[in-house]
Amino acid sequence: MIETSDIFKRISHQKGKREIAYFTMEVALEDDIPSFSGGLGVLAGDTLRSAADLGIPMVGMTLLQQYGYFHQGLNEEGQQIETEVRWNPETKLKQLPNYVELKIENRVVEVKVWEYDIIGKFGYVVPVYFLDVNVEGNDERDRELNKHLYGGGDYIRLCQEIILGIGGVRMLRDLGYRDIRSYHLNEGHASLLTLELIRESGYSSHEKIQKACVFTTHTPVPAGHDVFDFEMVRNVLSPVYIDYLKEILEGEHPVNLTTISLKLSRFINGVSVKHAEVSRNMFRRPEIHAVTNGIHSATWVAPSFKKLFDQYLPGWDVDPSHFSRAVFISDQEIWKAHIAAKGRLMQLIQEQTGVVMDLNKLTIGFARRAAAYKRADLVFSDLDRLAGLAGEKIQIVFAGKAHPKDEEGKSVIRSVFEAKKKLKGQIEIAYLENYGMHLGRALTSGVDVWLNNPQRPREASGTSGMKSAHNGVMNFSVLDGWWIEGCVEGLTGWAIGPEPTEDNLTDYDEGLDYESLYSKLEKVIIPMYYEDRENWIRMMKSTIALNAPYFNTHRMIKEYAVRAYKVSPLFQ
């Protein structure tokens, strides 16, 4: 047993005790801190929360976004309306007196820093540092470099990554962190930190830098891998780093940040078993490992289920293996907790959209970043058939933002609204605006079935379905990402489409997916929900018991600790 006095001896901000720096362009800590756009940021926030709970000697480094990503509005046609998010960092963060300097286009840019403390279950603190160039005295152009997350063109993106990578390492030193042994690059956005490590080490060999870096790649989609023209980089980046780049890239080739991360990291991983396999083939790197993503259980479990788990599975929020005993919770208690979560979602839908949904009707949820390959509109492939097999038996709720420059993603949202109009009076459909943490919690816990149907093999992991599983909501998903590992057909949910094989991984008839979707809705899911509630609840309990013990960030970060960081958590 851990003595309280021992715990509080370990919760100070002693810089010498921190061994891991986690660099991420976005991080989801609170909805009121608009520093994330989607799954990458949510994963980062959950990772840091689990580090605090377990006592992993880690600090977070990210970029402060002055106006966040954007606030999403939707008109009656489903046209996305984007407005800036106005917020005051001082209401949530503490500005520190530390400043560092770096160069952009030979201009000296001063960087200040803000701090947010994550306090774990036992009081251990993981500080998260937000870098900010909105500093009086900086050139007006530079003061706006961190105005929007993923805003602007290549020039702005490159400058943001210089601030995060090079500025982040310099800020760690200025804050007193001298003993960092592992720099975890959460996606390639942070790869330029390796150039600063080379500069400050003075070593011509990259071996020392490789020993210090851990790299997680999160997507096979090209948009997730930043590539810049070498001449632009030469003009923007301080000259001291250009020779390093030439050596790493073996010439003046396009500057691919993923390539830099791959070459200068000792441990590289994908975020599911399938994604690691795809990445090994894609990058021709047989050494890429798999560390499947998870979620921070205590953050994403609905209040009604927290109360239930506290009663029946004490310690679940410290040791997720306790979820395996969910099968012993009574059917009545599971259903009562679910109806409470569902009722909260129904109320939220009515308040935001005016759509009145039926608490007793089978409710399907789909909430993802609105990108074409995620296929939010797949369920509407044949409206007549859908209405015939499911009319007045299901209701569907959607959410998700499209990147401001992603016209295909915006078109998908409009197609959902078009289907909504055509199915009026047959299937009730709602689309919730401005998907974030609050909506994510309500949706993943309040629906009956979680739908996910991306084009394979583009779903590297996907974590929303893990959130639903923690709340006893079954997944109905394409076999890609984490679901290949989590799907036990008829027990934790249902698969959409064929089993992935080498022959059909990318080249197969999409009609197989919506045929499978419609067939299982009609013949399995709808009948079970309305006619076999006992079996439905059995599946709910199995979903919690089989998926939640593994697909969590406590398990995930322990894997990183053992396999990549070589450290031991303070609290096991």
N, C-alpha and C positions, 0 to 999 in steps of 0.2 A: 504494500500500500504506500502511496506517495504522501509524505507529510506536507502539510500546508506551508510550513516554514521552509522546507526544501524547495518547494515550487517558487516561492517569492524571492528566493536567492537567485533564481535563474531568469527572472523576467525583465531584467534591466536592459537598457539599450547598449550594453557593452559592445563596442564596435569590433573588438578583437575576437569576440565569440561567434561572429557571423562568418560563415564559410561559403555561402551560395548567394549569388546575385541573379535575380530572375528578371530579365529584360523583356518587355512586351510593349508593343505600340499602343495597345488598348487594354483596359482592365475594367471589369464591372464590379464595383464595390457597393454602390447605391444608385437607384434611379436618379437621385438628385445630383449625382456627379456624372455628367454626360461625357464619359471618357471611353465609350465602347459603342460598337456598331452591331455586334452579333456574337456568334458562338465563340470566336477566338477570345474576345474580351471576357465573356462569361466564364470560360474555362480558366483564364488567368486568375480571375477573382476567386473562383472555387479552389484553385491550387494554393493560393496564398492563404485562404481561410483554413484549409487543412494543414498547411505548414504551421500556422499559429496554434491550432488545436493539438498537434502532435509534438510541437517543440522542435521543428526542423530549423536549423540556424540559417535563416534566409532573410533577404531583404528584396523588395520589389523596386524596379526602376521603370518609369513610363513617361509619357509626354502629357502635359496638361493641355487640354483643348479649350480654348477661350470660349468658343461657341458650340462645343460639342460636335456631334455628328449632324443631325438635323431633327426637327420635330416634324412628324408626318401627319398631314391632314388628307382626307379623301373626300372628293365631291360625289354627287349622286351617280356619276358615270364611272367612278373608280379611278379618276385622275388623281395622281399623287401631287399634293401641294406641300412644298418644302419651305420651312421657315427656320431661322436661326434659333438656337437654344441660348437664352440669356441666363447666366448664372454668376454668382459671386463666389469665387474659390474660398474666400476667407470665412464663409459660413460653414464649410465642411473640412477645410484643410488648414494647416498651420504653416505660415511662411517662416522659413528658417533664414538666418543671417548669411548663409553661405552663397557665394557666387563663383562661377568659373567663366573662363573665356575660351572661345574657339573662333576659327576663321571660316567665313563663307564669302567666296569671290574676293578674297583679300580684305574684306571688311571684318573688323573685330566685333564679334557678337557676344554680349554678356548674357549668361544664363543664370537665372535664379531657381530656387527650389522650394516646393511645398511638401509637407508630410501628412500622411494619413496613417494612423496606427490601427492595425487589426489585432484585436485582443482575443486570444484563443480560449478554449474551454477551461483551461487551468491557469489563465492569466498571462500566458506567454505572449509577447508582443512581436509581431512582424510588421516593421515599418514599410510603407510604400511611398516612394519619392516621385513627385511630379515635376518634370523640368519645364521651364517657362522662359521664353525669350521676349515676352512683353515687358521689357525693362526700359525705363526712362533713360535716354542717352543712346539706345540702339537706333540704327537707321529705321525709318518708318516702315520700310519694306520688311525688315527683319522682325519687327515687333508683331507682324501678322503671320509669321511662318507657321505658328501653331494655332492658327485661328480655328481651323476645321479639321476634324479627323478625316483622313483620306480625301481632303479637299484639294482643289487646284490640279495642275498637271504634273508632269514628271519633275519639273524643277522644284516645286513645293514639296513633293514626296521625297525627293533626294535630300533636300534641306532638313526635313523633319527627321530623316533617318540618320543624318549627320549629328543632329542635336541629341537624338536618343542614344546612338552608339558611342560616338566620341565624347559628347558632353556628359553622357551617363557615367562612363568610366572616370572621367575627371572629377565629376561630382562625388562619386564614391570616395575618391582619395581625399577630397576636401572635407567630406563629412567624417573622415577618420577610419574608413574601412580599409585596412591595410593587409588583411589576411584572407581575402576572398580567394578560394581555391577553385571554385566552379562558377563559370558564367553561363547561365542557361539562356539560350537564344530561343524565345518563343516565336517561331517563324523567322524568316530571313530579314525582316525589317531591322533587326538589331545587329546585323552582321558586321557593320562598320566598326563595332567595338573592337573587333580583332585587329584592325589597323592601329588603333590607339594602344592596344596591348603590345603590338610589335614595336611601336615608337618608344614607349616608355621602358621596354625591356632592353632595347639596344641589341637584341639578338638577330643575327642574320638568318638563323635557323628558325623554322616555324614549329619545331617539335614542342617547345615549351608552351606556345600558344595553343596548339592542339590539345595538350594535356589539360588545359584550363577550361576548354569550351565544350558545352553540351548543346546539341541542336535538335529541336523538334520541328519537323515539317508537318503542316496541317492539311494540305490539299494537293491533289493532282491537277487542279484547274489552273490554267496558265495565268489568269488574273491574280492569283495568289503569289506569284513569283515576280518580283520587281526586276526589270532589266532597263539599264540606262545606256545611252550612247557614251562612248569613252570620252569624246571631246567635251561633252557637257560636264561630265564628272571632272575632267581636268580643269575646266573653267571654274567650277564651283568649289571643289574640295581643296583644302590647303595643300600646296605643292609637296610638303614633306611626305604625304601618303601616296603620291602617284607612283613612285618606284616600287612601293610595296604591292600596289595593285597589279602593275605589270608583271611582277614576279609570280604573284598568285594566279593570275589569269593566263600566264605564259604569253604575254604580248598585249597589244592594245585592242583587246576584244571587247564586245559589249559587256558592261558590268552587270553581271547577274548576281544578285545578293544571295540567292540560294546556293550558287556555285561556291561563293566565298565561304558560306557557313559549312557546306559539305567538306571542303578542303581543309578547314581549320578547326574541326571539332573531333574530339576523341570518341564521343558517343553520339550517335545519330539515331533518331527513332521516328517511326510513323505512329499514328494515333489509334490504330487498330491492327489486328493481325493481317487483314486483307489490305489495308492501306500500306503497311510495311512491305508487303509483297509487291504491290503496284509501284511503290517508290523504288524498290530495288531494281525493278525492270526499267522504270522511267529514267532513273539517274545512273543506271548501270553500276550500282554500289551494293555488292552482296552483303556488306557488313551492316546494313540498316536494320535496326532492331524494331520490335513492336512493344509499345507500352500503351495499352488501350486506355482511352480517356475515361473519366468518371465525373461525378458531380459531388458537391458538398451537401451531404444528405440533410443536415439540419437547416440549410438555407432553403431547400426546395420542397420539403415535406409540408403539406397543408396543416394549419392549426388543429383541425379535427384529428388528423392522423398522428400528429405529435402527441396529443393527449392520449390517444390509443396506444401508441408505442411506449410512451412513458409508463403506462399501466402494465402492459403485457411483455414488453421487451426492454426493460430498464438497461441503460448503457448503450443503446443503439446508436446514439450520437457520438460516442467515443469509439466503440468497436462495432462497425457495421456487420460483422458476422452474426450478430444477434438477430438480424432480419430473417435468418434462415428459420427461425421459430415462428414466423408469421402464420404458418399453416395451422397453428394451434389456437389462433384467435377465433372466437365464435363468428359464424356467418353474420349474425345479427349485428354485432359490433362493427364488423368491416363495412357492412352496407350502410349503417348509420353514419359512420365517418365519411363515407363516399358521398352520401346524399347531402351532408353538411357542406362539403367542398363544392359539390355540383350546384347547390343552391346559391352559394356565394358567386359562382360564375354566372348563373342565370341573371342574378341581380345586376352584376357588372355589365353584362351585355345589354340589358334593358336601359340602364342609365346612360351608356355611351352611344347606343345605336337606335334605341327605341324599339328594337325587335324583342317581342315577348316569346321566350322559348318555354317548352313544356318540360318540367322537372322529370317527368316519367318517360320521356321519349329518348330513344337511343341517340346519343350526342357524339358526333365525330369531330375531332379537333385537328387542325393543320396550321401550324405556326412556324414559319421558317423565314430566313432572308429571301425576299422575292427575287429569285434568279430563275432564268428559263430552265436550266437543267434540273431544278428541284421540282418542277412540274406540279405546281399547286392546282392546276386546272385539269390534271389527268382524270380525276373522278367525273369530269363533265365531258368526257370524250363522246358519249352517246346519251344525249339528254333524254330522249324518249325511253331508252332502255332503263336508265337510272330511275326515271319517274315511275316506270312500270314496276320495277322490282322493289323500290324503296319509298315510293310516294307516301307521305303522311306517316312513315315509320321511322324516318331518321331526320335529324337536323344537324347542320354543319356550321362550325365557327372557324373563321380564318383570322390570321394576323401575319404581319411581316412587312418590312420596308424594302423597297428597291433602291439601290444606289442611285443618286441623282443623275448619273450619266448612263445608267443601264436602261435603255429604252425597251429592250426585250423583257426585262424584269417588270417594268411598269405595264407593259402590254399584258403580262400574265395577270396582274391585279385587275386590269380592266375586263379581262375575259371572265374572271370570277364574278364580277359585278353584272356582266351580261347574262351569265348563267343564273344568277340570283333573280334577275327580272323574269327570265323565261320560265323559271320553276316556281314562281310566286304562286302560293295557294296549294302547292304540292310538297315542296321541301323548303323549310325555313332555313335561310342562310344569313349569317352575319359576318361582317369583316370589321375587326377591331383596329382602331388607329394606334399608331405609335407604339409598336411592340417593344417592350422592355422587361425589366426584371419583375415588376409587379404583375403585369399581364401574364408573363411567363409562368409565374407561380400559380395564378388563378386558372390558366388554361390547362396546364399539364396535370393539375390535380382535379379539375372540375368536369372534364369530359369523360365519356365512357370508353372511347377507343381513340388511340393516337395514330393518325395516318401520316405516312412518310413514303414518298415514291420518287426518289431522284433517279436520274439516268445513271446506271452502273458504268464504271466504277468510280464515279465522281464524289460519292459521299465518303470522305476519309474516315469519319467516325460518326458524328451526330450525337448530341447529348440531350436534346429535348426529350427523346424517347426514354432515356434513362431517368429523367425527372418524373415522367408519367409512371414508369414502372415502380418507383418508390412510393407512389400513391395508389397502387393497385389498379392502374389504368393499363389495359393491354395494348400492345403495339400491333399495328397492321401495316407492315412495312416491306419494302423491297429488300432483298438479301444483299446488303452492302454495308460497309462500315461496321459499327459495333453490333448490328442486328444479326450478322452471321454468327457471332459468338453468343448472343443473348436469346436467339429464337429457339424455342422448343415448341413445335407446332401443336396447337391445341392445348398448351399448358401455360406458356407465357405470352401467347399471341398468335399471329398468323403471318405467313410470308406471302408477298405479292410477286407473281411472276416465277420464272424458272430458277432452278438452282444455278449459281454462277459456275461456269466451267471455263477452261482456257479457250474453248471454241466460241462461247457466246458471251464472253465478258463484256465486249464492247459492240459486237455485231450480232444483234438479234432483233426480232420483230417486236416493236413497241406494243403492237396489238395484244401480245401475250400478257403484258402487264395489266392493261385495263380489262381484258377478258378475265384474268385471275381475280382482279379487284371486284368486278361485278359478280362473278360466280360465288366467291366466298361471302360477299355481303348477303346475297340472296339465299344461299343454301346453308350457310353455317352461322354467320354472326347475327343477323337479324332474328332467325328462329331461336337461337340460344338465348339471346337477350330477353325475348318476350315469353318464351315457352319453357325455359330450363334455367331459372334463376339460381338454383342450387349449383349447377355446373359452372355458371358464370362467376359466381362468388368463389368457387373453388379455383378457377383460373386467376382471379384477382389475388388470392392469397399465394398462389404459386408464383405469380409474377413478382411479388414482393420478396418471397423467400428465395427464389432462384436468381433474380437479377440484381436486387439491391445490395446483397453482400459483396458483390464483385465490382459493379459499375459505379464506383464512388472514388472521390479524390483522396480519401484516406489510404485506400489500397494503392491507388496510382502513385502518390508521392512517396509511399514506402518503397515501391519498385524503383523509382528514380533514386531514392536515398541509397539503396543497396547496390543497384546496377550502375548508376551514373555518378552520383555525388560521393559515394563511399563515406557516408556519415550515418549516425544512429539517431533516431528520434529520442527526445528526452522522455516523452510519454508514450509508452507502448500500448 
